[in-house]
Amino acid sequence: MGKIYGEDVPVTPAFPDAISKRKKPSSNGTGLLLYIHVPFCVSRCTYCNFHSQIYDAISFARYYSLLLEEIKEWGRRLKRPRLRTIYFGGGTPSLVPLSQLETIMKTIRASFTVNDNMEVTLEANPDSAHDVSYFKGLLSIGFNRLSLGMQSCHDGDLQVMGRPHSVDMTMQSYSSARQAGIGNIGLDLIWGLPGQKLKGWLDQLKMVAEMRPDHLSAYNLTLESGTRMAERCGESGDLELPSDTEQGRMFVYGAEYLESMGYMQYEVSNFARMGFMSVHNSGYWTGSDYLGLGPSAVSTIGRRRFSVPWSLDEYDTYVRDNLLGKDFEELSDSALLTELVMLSLRTSQGLDLAEYRTRTGHDLVKRHESLFAALHRENLIRINQGWLKLTKNGMLVSNVIIQRLAFGE
């Protein structure tokens, strides 16, 4: 870890000036991705290890005040940079009252350069976002994209996951958002749940496809250490996950079904109708600079990566003592190259082999000739017009392939 400011420097230099001598390689798109983390939920889901706490008015008021100051300071620090996207994630951003969301958005507009037609996303849960007036309010504030946490089409699954809503509540929320005029709605789903089978997963996808959302995120359940779900799926637990073979079939056949319904798989876990890919998330995968605000948020600007403290007390000190971005990691060429391989191969576009050769001075295919031959023979990769791409079967084992190519293991 390094430090941007020396201990004897009494004033804060502009952040871009501090990094201008060492820029990371160019990335797609222009403008900064802005992420706002809202670390509050009504309850803790059994599978979640993201930073969040149970909502209470006093803690939220403290967070809200600090967030506004953090936004203003970064606007000064970065000299009012142009934003490409704004994304409110969590936690449960839909717990934030409309009046306070409006103030946050006004503060962002006053501190950064914002385009009228840029993508502005709010993550929402059906239990806290369900009536037409709420969604009309979001539109009037400037939100034009909704990411709705559906997670499952079965109430039994939702109960096992500890979700605070029902399937009917999700349907009501979705319908109200459409009625309000929100024209870009994504649904989040989780597959590979305890007891789930291929047929049940495909039945869910059919039900969801009939709703005609614009975007779908379908994430494989990951058991995170310390969560209630991990305990219940452990050796002494009462739940059992589908076999690896069954989960593999869910991934491949599920993706094929969604594509047959007009949803392009543009990243391992993400599908979209034409013109509705997430600009914000795509920016992460293509190496754009991003600024994360709020407890636990992470940023990468130039070659420097830094994060916000997790706890509200530490966040308070971080903002009030003007420690924003003080501790950072300077990303090396090798680290940036590793990330290029890891992120590019998660997307349908794949890895630009010419860019890799330019940055390293060697040919990736020739360096791993025997590995590429084996992967091609097993229908796990393909090379098309200078781009290395994973097939659907390759995406299923992407972690293993990426590990071999990025780290030479």
C-alpha positions, 0 to 999 in steps of 0.5 A: 500500500502507498499513500497519496499525501506525505505526512508533512503536506498540509493541503490536499493536492488535486487527485488527477495531478497526483496520478497523471504521470502514470496512467493505466492503459486506455479503456473503452468509453469516456467518463468516470463510472460513479457507484454509490453504496447504500449499506442498509437492508430491512433484514440479512439474506442468508447467502449475502456477504456484502456490506450492509446493516439493518436500517435504522433512522439514526444510522441512516441520517449519519450515513446520508450526511457523510455521503453528501460530504464525500460527493462534494469533496471528490467533485473538488478533488477531481475538478468536476470530472465528467461522469459516464454512469451513476449506479446506486447499489447495496444493500437496498437503495430503494430504502432511501426516501425519494426526497433524500435520493433527490438531494443526493442526485442534486449534489452529484450534479453540482459536483460532477459533470453529468449528461442528461441521457446518461445511464442512472441505475437504482437497485431496488427490492420489491418490498420497498419499491412497489407503487407507481408513484414511487417509480414516477418519483424516481423518473422525475429525479433522473433515474432511468434504469431499474435493477429489481432483486427478484432472485427467484420465482418460487416463494419457497426459494425466497424463504430459504434465501431469507428474502423479505418479499414474495413472488407476488410482490415482485410481480406488483413491483415490476408492473408498477415500474412499467406503468410508471414509464420506466423503460429499462428494467433488469431482473436479478435471479439466482440459480443453483439453489438448494434442491433446484433441478434443471426443469425447475430453473428452465420453468423459472426462466420461461416465466421471467421471459414472459414478463419481457424485462430488458435485462437479466442477471442470472448468478450462480449461488456462491456459498460465502463463508460465515453466511447462514446459507453456507452453514445450512449447506455444510456437512451437518446442514439440512440443505443440499445443493444441486450436483456440479453436473446438474448446475452445469446443465442449468448454466448451458441450457438456461443460457441457450433458452434465454438467447432463443428468447432474444436475450444476448449473453454479453457476460457470463452472468448477464443477458440483455435485449438489443440495446439494453446492456448495462453500460455501468457494469460493462465499464467495469469489464472493459477497464474504465475508471470508476469511483465508489462512494459509501462504506466498503466501496472500491475505486480504481482511477488511473493505476490507483485502487483504494477503498472506503472503510466498512464500518460507519464509525470508520467511514465517519473518520474517513470523511470528516478527517479528509482521508479520501483516497489516502491509502491506495494500491499502485497497480503494476503492469502485470496486475493490470494485464491479469485483470485484462485477461480475467475481465475480458474472458468473462464477456462475449466479446472476449480478449483482444489478442492484438492488444495483449501482444502489444502490451506484453510483446509475446503471442498468447496463443503461441505461448500456451499452444498445447493448452489452446489446442486442448481447450479448442478440442474440448470446445471450450474456446474459439478464436474469431478475427483476433479475439479469444472467446469462451464458448458456453461450456468454456464459460462454465469452467471460466475460473479454471481457464482464466487461472491458467491463462492469467497466472500460468498455472 
